[in-house]
Amino acid sequence: MEILEDPRLDRVFALPSLASASRPLSQVLHALCEEVAAILPAEVASVYLRESDDEGDVLLMRANVGFPEVAVGNVALPFGEGITGFAAECMRPVIREQAESDTHYRRVDGLDEERFPAFLAWPLVRSGRADGVLVVQRPSSRPFSDSDLALVGALASSFHLALTFADQRRREASAQRGVAEGREVRLQGLGVAPGQSLGRAELLPTLRELAEDQDANALEPALDAVTRHLERGVTKLGLGAEATADVMRAKLVLDDARFRSEMVREVAARGLAPGLASLARRYALSAERTGGADEWLTDRSAEVAAVCRLVAAQIAHRPLCRPGSVLLLAERPGSLLVLEAALRRASAIVVAERVSDAMPASRILRDARVPAVCDVAGLYDWVRPGDALLVDGDRGLVWVSPSESRVAKLKAARG
């Protein structure tokens, strides 16, 4: 009996254990993309998941090998658009030797994907709907064959498995949360800014929530109003010299005539919410095209995202957070966002990602005396908007539904 010695088989056999690993879904998907790229082989492997954002139902890149890291979480295609969106919409695989020649092709600024025109998209169909798309790309010298198509179809099953296990873990976490409802739960993180504070959990409103159906003609007056508001805020909060300098550097984006012109053009072409979302995404994508080497561009992209939200909130006459709330953030914030949270008297900030003590946002939070905790595992599994939270920035703890005795102890300590 002949035994196949293809080294790729070991990788194929390892896929189920990778897909079912008890790790965050983003890490699992990235590991699977690495294996797919090696097995085929392919220079680029990406997975897009179907989600909703400020522009409606989209396919958002959730893992990738071959493009700049910043593309993950920022490249989004409206459902049905581009070759990827077309594959999802028709729920059939699409294979092209030259992607640009396809009528559905849509270029994404900053990816430089023209280097890999050979394109294969396989929809991840579950329960009669496309929940995502697996995309692999190569140079034109190595177009995909029918056997490649069959192999990608087999490899796609590992992504189905990963999504199924992620769904199961979410249901289990939700069930555990239900059992613990009304009972105190402790989440461990890392302290960013000291102090203890109590408040109700609140999420940032999306651009779509803020700007949908708002008047785009109010854009330029809103930019001026936001600029004045932030300038007054630095004085009002009494920030130290270093934190003040951080804010002034971040605020330069508002004084940049070129940036303002870009924003006006995007909004005129797309409408207020889609235009602001497109602008923020483009800056995020171009921020670290060389793999995050330029820290200035990374910081600028965070401030652009904050400006877009602040402008939308100004036009909608709606604050980004309410006094006394605990603001939940999925990603590390920029200077202008935490300055706004402090000005709106947020009681605390909790960030799912890790935030460095040396970041400008951390300095501003400390000077403004807003307790903050970062790197909180399971934050969005356990916390829902409106939940009572006690944030301990000294010990890096977040208490969900804190007990009466714990709340009484905090109040007693405050005098």
N, C-alpha and C positions, 0 to 999 in steps of 0.2 A: 504494500500500500504506500503510495507516494504522499509525503507530507510537504505541504506548502511552506516555504521558508521566507515568504515576503515579510519584511520587518514591519510593514504597515499594519499587518494583522494584529500585532500586539497592541497598537494604538487603538484599533477598532474595538478590540475586546475590552479595553479599559474605559470606553466611553460610558457604559451604563453606571459604573461606580462614580465617575466624574459627575454625571448628570444628577445622581441622587445624593451627592455629598451635602452634608448639613452646613452649608455656607450661604452667605448672601447670594441672591440670584445673579447679581451683576458679576460676581467673581466666578460663579459656575459657567455663565454664558461666555465669559472671556476665555476660560480654560478650554471650553468646547471649540471656540473659534480658533484657538491656537492648534488644537488637534486636527481640525478640518483642514486648515491651511497646510499642515505638514503631511496629511494623508493624501491629499489630491495629487500633487501639491498646488498651492495657489499663493500669489503674493498678497492678496487681500481676502479676508473673510469677515463678514459683518452680519450681525443679527439685528433686525428691526422688530420692535413690538408695537402692537396697536394700542394707542393711548389717546387721551383727549388733552389738548393744550389750548392756548389762547386763540388758535386758529381753527379749532374744531377737532374732528377725528383725524389723527395723524399716525404715521409710522415713524417711531422715534428710534434712532440708533442706540442700542443698549449695550453692545459689546462689539469690539473690532480688533483685528490684527492687520497692520499694514498702513493705516492712516494715523495722523497725529492724535494723541490721546484725547485732546480737547474735543474731538469730533463726537465722542461718546456723550450722549445726553444733550447734544446741541444740534445735530443734523436731524432734521425732521422733514418728512414729505407728506403733504396732504393725501389722505387715503384716495387711491385711484390715480395719483399723479406720478410721473416718472416710470421707468421700467419696473422698479420695485413695487410701486403702488399699483401698477397695472397687473402684475403677477398676483398681488393680494386680492385685487378686485375680482379678477376672473378665476381665482383659485386654481391656477395652472402654472407649471414651471415655464420660465422664459429663458431661452438661450440665444445669445447674439455674438457674432464675431467682432462687430464694431458697434458698440453701444450708441455712439453718437449718430449713427445712421438710422436708428429707430425713431419713429415719430413720437414715441412716448418719452424719449430721453429728456432728462432735465439736469442741467449742470448745477453742482453745488460749489459755490465759491469757497476757496481755501483748501480743498481736498487734493487738487492736482490729479484727479482720477483719470485724466486723459492718458496717463501713462499705462493704464490697465483697461483697455477698451473691450477685451474679451470678457463677457458678462454672463453670469448664470444666476437666476433668481428662483428660489424654491419656496413657495408659500407654506407656512406652518398652519395647516388646517386642523382645527379641533372642533368637534360637535357642529360641523356644518358651517363654520366661519373661519376666516383667516385671522389668527391671533398674532401673526408676525410673518416675517420673510427672512430666509437665510440667503445671503448674497455672497458669491465668490467671484473674484476678478483676476485676470492675468494680462500680461502683455499680448499684443496682437500676434506675436510670433508663435504663441501657443494657444490657439482657440480651443474651446471646450468641445469634446466629442460626445456621441451618444452614450458611450460607456462612462464618461465623466458624469453625465446627467443621471444615470442609474446609481452611480456611487453617491452622489450628493443626496439623492432621494433616500438612500439607506442611512447616510450620516444624519440626515435631518431628524430621524426618529429620536436621536439623543436629545435634541432640543425640545421635542414634544415631551419627553420624559422629565427634563429639567423643569418645564413649565408646570407639569402635573404635580411634581413634588413641591414646587413653590406654592401652588394653590393649596395643597394639603397642609403645608406648614402654616400658611396664613389662617386656614380654618381652625387649626389646632390652637394657634395663638389667640384667635378670636374667642374660641370656646373657653380657654383658660382665663381670658380677660373677663368673660361673662361670669365665671365662677368667682372671680376676685372682685366683681363689681361692688363698689361701695366699701371695699376693704383696702387697706394701705398696701401699696406696692412700691418697692425701692428699685430704682434704675441707677446703675453705676455709670459714671462718665469721668470727665476730667474738668477740673475747675479752670475757668478762664478769667473771671473777674470775681473777687471775693464778695461775701455777704449772703444773707438769707432773705428770701422773699416769697410771698404767697400770692397766687393769682389764678385766673382761669386760662386754660390753654387756648391759643388763638393762632390760626394760620394766616400767612400773607394772602391777601386777595390776588387773584390772577389778573393779568392785563385784560383778559376777556371780561371778567367781572367788573373791572373798573371802567373800561373804555368802550365797551360795546354800546352802540347807539349814541355815543357822545359826539359833540360837534368838533370836527377836526380843525375848524377855523380858530378854535381857542388854543391851539398848540403854542404859538409863539408868546402870547401873554402868559401862558402857564409856565413856560420856561423861565421867563423873567421873575414870576412870582416865586417859583421854587428857589431860584438863586438868592433872592432877598431873604426868604425864610431860613435857608441854611446859614447865611452870613450872620443873621441875628442869633441863630441857635448856638453858634460857637461862643458868643459872649454870654448868652443866657445860662449855659451849662457851666461856665467857668473852667473850661478845659485847660490843662497845662500846656506849656509851650510846644512840647513834642507832639501831643495829640492835635493841637491847633494847626500845626504845620501839616500833619497828616490830612486833615480835613481840607486845608487850602490846596494841597496838591490834588486831592480827589476832585475838588470843585472846579479844577481847570477844564474839565470836560464840558462843563456848562458855559465856559467862556470861549470855547473853541468854535469859531465861526464856521469852519469846515464841517464839524460835527453837527452843528445846528442845521446847516444846509442839507446834510445827509438825512437827518430826521424829517425835515420838511418834505423832502422828495419821497421818502419811503411812505409817509403818511398820505401824501397826495396821490401816490400810485396805488396804495393798497387799502386805505382806510386807517382809522386811528389805532385800533387794537392790533390788527394784523401787521401794520406798518411798524409799530413800536416793537412787536415781538420779533419781526424779521431783522430789524436793526440790532437788537440785543443779541440775537442768535449769531448774526454775522460777525460781530465783534468777539463773541466767545469762541467762535470757530477759528478766527484768524489770530487769536491771542497767542497761541503756542504752536504755531505750525512747525516749529523745529523741536517739538517735544517738551515744551515748557521752559526753554532756556531763557526767554526774555520775561523776567518777573514784572517789569513795568507794563508790558502789554497784558499780562494776566490780571494785574490790579486794575488796569483801565477797563477791561471787559466787565469786571465786577461793578465798577462805578457806572458804566453805561447801562447795565441792567437795572441798577438802582434808580438812575435818572429816569429811565423809561417808566418805571412804576410810580415814581414821585410825580412825574408830569401827568400821568393818567389819573392818579389820585387827586391832584389839584383840579383837573378838569371836571372830575366827577364830584368834587366837594366831599370826598370821603377819605378819612385818615387811613393809613396803612395798618395801624393797630390802635386799640383803645387804651385809655389810662387803666393801669392796674392789671393788664393782661400779661400772660407769659407767652412771648412770641416764639413759635416753633419754626425752625429753619432747617431745610434739608441739606443745604450746602453752606460752606463758609461765607460769611457776608463781607461786603465791602464797607468802607468808612462811612459813606453817605447813608447807607441803610441803617447802621447801628446808631448814627447820629439822629436820624429821624425817629427811631424807636425810643431813644432817650428823651427827645423833645416831646414825644407823645406820652411820656411817663409810663412806658411799659415797666412792669415790676421786675421782669427778668427775661433773659433770652436763653433758649436751649437749642443747640445745633447738633444735628445727627453726625456730621463729619467732624474730623479733628481740626482744631484751630490752634495755630501757634501763638504762644504768649507774646512773640515779637511782632505779630501782625498789627497794622494800624488799628483795625477794628477792636482788637483786644485792649490796646492802650486807651481808646476812646471809651470803651465800656468801663474800664477801671476808673478813669478820671470822672466819668459821669455817675459813678457808683450804681451801676446796673449789674446785679449778680448775673453770672453767665456760666453755663456748663456745656461742654462739647463732647463729641465722641460717645454718644449715648446709644448703646446697643438696644435694639428693639423699641426705639422711641415711637415709631409710627404703628407698631403692633399693639402697644399698650395705651397710648395716649390718643384721645379724641378731642376735637374742639369742644370747649366748655368744661372739660375735666378740671377739678381742683388740683393744683400742683404746688408743691413747696420745693423751691430751688435752693440748694445749698452750694454756693460757689466756692466755699472754703474747702469742702471735702469732695466736690465733684459728684454730688448726689441729686437725683430728682425723685421726689416722693409723689406718687399718684394717689389721689384720695387720701391725703395725710390724716392720721387719727386726730381726734379732738385734743388728746393730751399733747401731741406734737405741735399742733397749732397753738395751743395755750402756752406751751413753753417758749415758742417763738415770740408771741405777743408779750410775754412777761419779760423776755430779754430786751425787748425794745422799750420797755418801761411804759 
